[in-house]
Amino acid sequence: MSEKCASFSDMEAHHEQRRSVESDLLRRIRGDGRGGVFTPSHFLDLGSRAAVDQALSRMAATGSIRRLARGLYDYPKKHPVLGDLLPSAEAIAVAIAARDATRLQPAGAYAANLLGLTEQVPAKVVFLSDGASRTVVVGRQTIVLKRTTPRNMASAGRLSGLVIQALRHIGQRHMTERVISALHQRVPAEARAGVLRDLKLAPAWMHPILRRVAGPEGMETSNTP
């Protein structure tokens, strides 16, 4: 085989491999359904990092998927009037955490919103993380991953962690019976023992509040303000 023929054969093999990676990517993305958020690291079992990067870039250019930010893509849900919808802040944060092999803990106003203590979804959504701090802007959403202490991450992924962060946001001075009652209603009976187990991870001022949240009928006779 001549050198020219060998070179042509190599090019054909390269193009075939590229098409195979792109086809496999698209099949998996569509199989997972619309609304998925992903990074190149989600597909490294299908090809090299360079091949995956190139395939995602081509797919974004043709509109098969959408590029949200550098190295971050989604397969958007569609609305009959509004068109492509933006993914949730949590979906974006989870995709980044999966890429970086880190954990997340909703914090601040977002934690309070998830527990129904506030109705407004904050424009800046904060997650505590045991990875590097970073900020990602997608549309009008700002997602902040904030590196924190191991103590703050000890209850990550548990309802107790969400409650602790919501209470941090509200603050001791603004604690009311309404907040305690609302939290008591939102913590199911099967999760209350876990809240009590994680009492040691919360500041001392939260202890009587958390006991009421996890207690029978909110322990309404308590003197907590």
Protein Blocks (a to p, Z undefined) as FASTA:
>chain_A
ZZklmmmmmmmmmmmmmmmmmmmmmmmmmmnoghiacdfklmmmnocfklmmmmmmmmmm
nomaccfbghiacdddddfklopadddfklmmmmmmmmnopadddehjllmmmnopafbd
cfbdcdddfbdcddddehjbccddddddfklmmmgoiaklmmmmmmmmnopmlgcfklmm
mmmmmmcfklmmmmmmmmmmpcfklmmmmmmmmmghhiambcbZZ
